[in-house]
Amino acid sequence: MPTRASMYAIRIKGQLGATALSAFPSMAYQLIGGETVLTGWLEDRSALFGVIVQIEGLGLELLEVRQVRTSPQSRKSDDER
């Protein structure tokens, strides 16, 4: 059974600089207070765990991983609409 991509918001303690953010090229980011929130589509659980391992490998403190509920059409490209 194929899995569907899901949107995730991943909250990390501290404001990540350009070098650390470059480890997550497919994720958008927001600096909020003393935290960084990475947001993006991940294809499956394996991709999610890959991001978590990357965070751990960089010595960053993971605060929260949250799946963001989206409408079914939010992932479609303009050509599909």
MDAnalysis code that builds the backbone (N, CA, C; Angstrom):
import MDAnalysis as mda
import numpy as np

u = mda.Universe.empty(243, n_residues=81, atom_resindex=np.repeat(np.arange(81), 3), trajectory=True)
u.add_TopologyAttr("name", ["N", "CA", "C"] * 81)
u.add_TopologyAttr("resid", np.arange(1, 82))
u.add_TopologyAttr("resname", ["MET", "PRO", "THR", "ARG", "ALA", "SER", "MET", "TYR", "ALA", "ILE", "ARG", "ILE", "LYS", "GLY", "GLN", "LEU", "GLY", "ALA", "THR", "ALA", "LEU", "SER", "ALA", "PHE", "PRO", "SER", "MET", "ALA", "TYR", "GLN", "LEU", "ILE", "GLY", "GLY", "GLU", "THR", "VAL", "LEU", "THR", "GLY", "TRP", "LEU", "GLU", "ASP", "ARG", "SER", "ALA", "LEU", "PHE", "GLY", "VAL", "ILE", "VAL", "GLN", "ILE", "GLU", "GLY", "LEU", "GLY", "LEU", "GLU", "LEU", "LEU", "GLU", "VAL", "ARG", "GLN", "VAL", "ARG", "THR", "SER", "PRO", "GLN", "SER", "ARG", "LYS", "SER", "ASP", "ASP", "GLU", "ARG"])
u.atoms.positions = np.array([
    [0.845, -1.176, 0.000],
    [0.000, 0.000, 0.000],
    [0.893, 1.242, 0.000],
    [0.770, 2.112, -0.980],
    [1.624, 3.300, -1.041],
    [1.277, 4.286, 0.071],
    [2.314, 4.959, 0.552],
    [2.084, 5.977, 1.567],
    [1.979, 7.339, 0.899],
    [1.287, 8.241, 1.558],
    [1.122, 9.591, 1.023],
    [1.995, 10.550, 1.807],
    [2.493, 11.532, 1.115],
    [3.300, 12.563, 1.769],
    [2.442, 13.327, 2.774],
    [3.084, 13.769, 3.825],
    [2.403, 14.548, 4.857],
    [3.218, 15.796, 5.162],
    [2.521, 16.826, 5.594],
    [3.147, 18.077, 6.006],
    [3.495, 17.972, 7.492],
    [4.720, 18.392, 7.827],
    [5.162, 18.363, 9.219],
    [5.704, 19.718, 9.636],
    [5.510, 20.046, 10.907],
    [6.132, 21.203, 11.545],
    [7.038, 20.632, 12.631],
    [8.311, 20.996, 12.575],
    [9.310, 20.456, 13.491],
    [9.944, 21.635, 14.227],
    [9.769, 21.649, 15.544],
    [10.242, 22.766, 16.360],
    [11.558, 22.395, 17.036],
    [12.550, 23.279, 16.892],
    [13.898, 23.050, 17.409],
    [14.283, 24.214, 18.318],
    [14.936, 23.901, 19.428],
    [15.384, 24.942, 20.352],
    [16.531, 25.722, 19.718],
    [16.449, 27.053, 19.809],
    [17.497, 27.924, 19.283],
    [17.189, 28.421, 17.877],
    [17.828, 29.493, 17.518],
    [17.681, 30.044, 16.171],
    [18.813, 29.493, 15.309],
    [18.473, 28.644, 14.363],
    [19.473, 28.038, 13.497],
    [20.016, 29.059, 12.520],
    [21.314, 29.007, 12.280],
    [21.969, 29.865, 11.301],
    [21.908, 29.240, 9.913],
    [22.471, 29.931, 8.956],
    [22.433, 29.499, 7.561],
    [23.069, 28.127, 7.357],
    [24.168, 27.864, 8.044],
    [24.852, 26.581, 7.880],
    [23.975, 25.425, 8.345],
    [23.381, 25.542, 9.537],
    [22.508, 24.481, 10.053],
    [21.259, 24.340, 9.185],
    [20.690, 25.462, 8.747],
    [19.494, 25.402, 7.909],
    [19.765, 24.735, 6.568],
    [21.004, 24.820, 6.090],
    [21.335, 24.198, 4.805],
    [21.245, 22.677, 4.870],
    [21.184, 22.108, 6.063],
    [21.014, 20.663, 6.221],
    [19.584, 20.215, 5.928],
    [18.678, 21.175, 5.784],
    [17.259, 20.876, 5.556],
    [16.752, 21.629, 4.322],
    [17.307, 21.358, 3.149],
    [16.993, 22.168, 1.964],
    [15.539, 22.089, 1.497],
    [14.848, 21.013, 1.824],
    [13.461, 20.885, 1.373],
    [12.457, 21.461, 2.364],
    [12.953, 22.013, 3.468],
    [12.066, 22.527, 4.506],
    [12.107, 24.054, 4.538],
    [10.937, 24.654, 4.718],
    [10.865, 26.102, 4.966],
    [11.134, 26.301, 6.457],
    [11.512, 27.512, 6.838],
    [11.781, 27.741, 8.259],
    [11.244, 29.087, 8.696],
    [10.982, 29.160, 10.006],
    [10.604, 30.405, 10.668],
    [11.395, 30.483, 11.962],
    [11.927, 31.650, 12.258],
    [12.587, 31.889, 13.536],
    [11.566, 32.583, 14.430],
    [11.187, 31.908, 15.499],
    [10.146, 32.420, 16.393],
    [10.717, 32.445, 17.807],
    [10.936, 33.659, 18.304],
    [11.539, 33.772, 19.630],
    [12.884, 33.082, 19.636],
    [13.078, 32.183, 20.560],
    [14.324, 31.440, 20.651],
    [14.248, 30.065, 20.014],
    [13.362, 29.904, 19.042],
    [13.170, 28.603, 18.409],
    [13.152, 28.727, 16.889],
    [13.413, 27.594, 16.245],
    [13.308, 27.498, 14.795],
    [12.234, 26.458, 14.479],
    [11.323, 26.795, 13.584],
    [10.292, 25.847, 13.161],
    [10.530, 25.520, 11.689],
    [10.808, 24.247, 11.421],
    [10.952, 23.753, 10.054],
    [9.610, 23.204, 9.613],
    [9.178, 23.535, 8.407],
    [7.902, 23.068, 7.886],
    [8.107, 22.558, 6.473],
    [7.514, 21.407, 6.182],
    [7.628, 20.899, 4.820],
    [6.960, 19.551, 4.649],
    [6.852, 19.166, 3.386],
    [6.272, 17.881, 3.014],
    [7.348, 16.814, 3.113],
    [7.017, 15.708, 3.766],
    [7.907, 14.558, 3.835],
    [7.163, 13.366, 3.240],
    [7.844, 12.647, 2.386],
    [7.195, 11.597, 1.594],
    [6.660, 10.431, 2.412],
    [7.350, 10.085, 3.492],
    [6.928, 8.943, 4.294],
    [7.605, 9.001, 5.663],
    [7.358, 7.976, 6.468],
    [7.928, 7.941, 7.822],
    [9.446, 7.880, 7.784],
    [9.969, 7.196, 6.793],
    [11.417, 7.099, 6.656],
    [12.043, 8.483, 6.466],
    [11.418, 9.315, 5.649],
    [11.913, 10.686, 5.439],
    [11.821, 11.489, 6.730],
    [10.747, 11.316, 7.485],
    [10.603, 12.005, 8.769],
    [11.717, 11.589, 9.721],
    [11.957, 10.293, 9.830],
    [13.014, 9.828, 10.719],
    [14.376, 10.302, 10.243],
    [14.564, 10.445, 8.930],
    [15.815, 10.982, 8.409],
    [16.065, 12.404, 8.878],
    [15.014, 13.228, 8.896],
    [15.145, 14.613, 9.386],
    [15.461, 14.603, 10.886],
    [14.803, 13.731, 11.621],
    [15.056, 13.651, 13.067],
    [16.495, 13.222, 13.338],
    [16.990, 12.265, 12.587],
    [18.381, 11.813, 12.739],
    [19.338, 12.955, 12.404],
    [19.015, 13.742, 11.382],
    [19.846, 14.888, 11.002],
    [19.893, 15.914, 12.145],
    [18.757, 16.177, 12.751],
    [18.684, 17.106, 13.887],
    [19.566, 16.594, 15.028],
    [19.421, 15.316, 15.336],
    [20.236, 14.709, 16.393],
    [21.723, 14.774, 16.055],
    [22.070, 14.483, 14.812],
    [23.458, 14.489, 14.381],
    [24.113, 15.858, 14.481],
    [23.312, 16.905, 14.339],
    [23.821, 18.267, 14.452],
    [23.873, 18.753, 15.904],
    [23.420, 17.902, 16.823],
    [23.444, 18.272, 18.239],
    [22.371, 19.272, 18.612],
    [21.290, 19.319, 17.830],
    [20.197, 20.261, 18.098],
    [19.187, 19.627, 19.040],
    [18.458, 20.467, 19.770],
    [17.444, 19.971, 20.701],
    [16.069, 20.010, 20.042],
    [15.529, 18.833, 19.789],
    [14.199, 18.691, 19.187],
    [13.147, 18.939, 20.258],
    [12.236, 19.875, 20.002],
    [11.191, 20.199, 20.965],
    [9.849, 19.570, 20.609],
    [9.534, 19.499, 19.305],
    [8.214, 19.013, 18.901],
    [8.237, 18.593, 17.439],
    [7.525, 17.511, 17.152],
    [7.241, 17.096, 15.773],
    [5.726, 16.988, 15.680],
    [5.157, 17.704, 14.725],
    [3.694, 17.731, 14.602],
    [3.309, 17.561, 13.147],
    [2.411, 16.621, 12.893],
    [1.866, 16.477, 11.549],
    [0.797, 17.545, 11.361],
    [0.896, 18.289, 10.263],
    [-0.034, 19.372, 9.983],
    [-1.125, 18.848, 9.062],
    [-2.344, 18.971, 9.503],
    [-3.479, 18.528, 8.684],
    [-3.705, 19.541, 7.567],
    [-3.830, 19.050, 6.356],
    [-4.052, 19.918, 5.202],
    [-5.216, 19.391, 4.388],
    [-5.755, 20.237, 3.532],
    [-6.829, 19.799, 2.651],
    [-6.233, 18.937, 1.545],
    [-6.989, 18.020, 0.969],
    [-6.462, 17.130, -0.067],
    [-5.899, 17.872, -1.280],
    [-6.406, 19.056, -1.580],
    [-5.953, 19.776, -2.765],
    [-4.725, 20.633, -2.513],
    [-4.307, 20.801, -1.268],
    [-3.201, 21.716, -0.973],
    [-1.868, 21.227, -1.529],
    [-1.731, 19.959, -1.836],
    [-0.481, 19.397, -2.361],
    [-0.444, 19.403, -3.888],
    [-1.594, 19.617, -4.548],
    [-1.644, 19.582, -5.999],
    [-0.948, 20.780, -6.616],
    [-0.355, 20.535, -7.760],
    [0.274, 21.644, -8.491],
    [-0.787, 22.441, -9.229],
    [-0.396, 23.597, -9.730],
    [-1.351, 24.426, -10.473],
    [-1.879, 23.717, -11.706],
    [-1.084, 22.827, -12.299],
    [-1.522, 22.109, -13.493],
    [-2.639, 21.122, -13.198],
    [-2.698, 20.620, -11.973],
    [-3.693, 19.626, -11.613],
    [-5.009, 20.251, -11.176],
    [-5.039, 21.535, -10.924],
    [-6.254, 22.188, -10.420],
    [-7.177, 22.577, -11.532],
])
